[in-house]
Amino acid sequence: MLTAGEDMLNSMFDPALGIAVTVDYVRDDAVIAKGIPAKIGDRFQIKKTDDLNIRTREADFLLRYADLNIIPKNRDVIVYNNEKYQVVTIPGGDCYRWHTRRTHTIIRIFTKYSGIQPPPEE
C-alpha cells in the first residue's frame, strides 16, 4: 500500500499531466538544479498600508530528491515564475521535511516570498 501511494506521488511530477511546475534551485548565487519539476502549496498574506501592499507568500515546494540531490539550507533560493522564494526554517522544525518518510524520495522545502504591490485602485 505504501508503494502504491509513493508511485502516485511520483506520477505528479510527470510533465504530461500538467500538474507540476518548473523551478530552479540556487545556493550562494549558483544554480544547483535548473528546470526541475515541483509541486507547490502555498498560503498568502497581504499587509495593506495607504501607499502600498506588501504581499507575503509562504510556499511549500515538493521536489524529488533525485532531481535536487542536496539537503536544503536556510537562505537557499527556489526560483519560480521569476520570483525568488527564500528557504526558511519553520517554527519548531527545520527548513525541510521528508515527504516520503520511509524512502526519502520526495522532499518538502519551506520557503517565503515577499514583494511590494501598489494598492488596488478604488
ABEGO torsion letter per residue (X at the ends): XAAAAAAAAAAAABAAAGABBBBBBBBGGBBABBGBBBBBBBBBBBBBBAABBBBBBBBBBBBBAAAAGBBBBBGBBBBBGGBBBBBBBBBGBBABBBABAAAGABBBBBBBBBBBBBBBBX
